[in-house]
Amino acid sequence: MFRTLSELRDSIDKMIEMEGENAPCAAFVFTCHDVFEFNEETNQDDYFGMTFTQDVLADVGGSSYIYEQVGEMIDDSIRLRKNLSVYSGKKWQHNDDDVTV
């Protein structure tokens, strides 16, 4: 999903209202500083114009591949942790408490 940083802040503020300030999360944010090519001749990063950069970030944000990969990692991590004794019989609750089930 492509957004401006201001739009992202608004979305995060809404998530904080819904889930609380201490809700765990993982996030990946890419900005115009991530859209560059390394120039071996000058030994520096070459950045692109704003329209080009926005289109690249829109391509990244619009790709389902990233979301599929993250979903698979979450599923794998859940399967792994469900088999560890330290997590045995516990479930996450939105009120920040681990409750024995």
C-alpha angles and dihedrals in degrees: 000000000000118000141149118254089252091055089047090052090052091051092048091049089054091049090051090052091051100040105022133250094276098050110128117245144162122216141179119199124185121191138177088281089067094055105083144104124229110239108214093193095057095026089228139108116262114212126199135228121278097257092049091047093048090050092050092049090046088054091051093046093046095052117105090200094082092049091048091051092048090047090053091049091051091049091048092048092049091051091048096048095044087065095051116097093222089069097039113138097000132119132187116252123194091233089072094254128123105222124196110236 
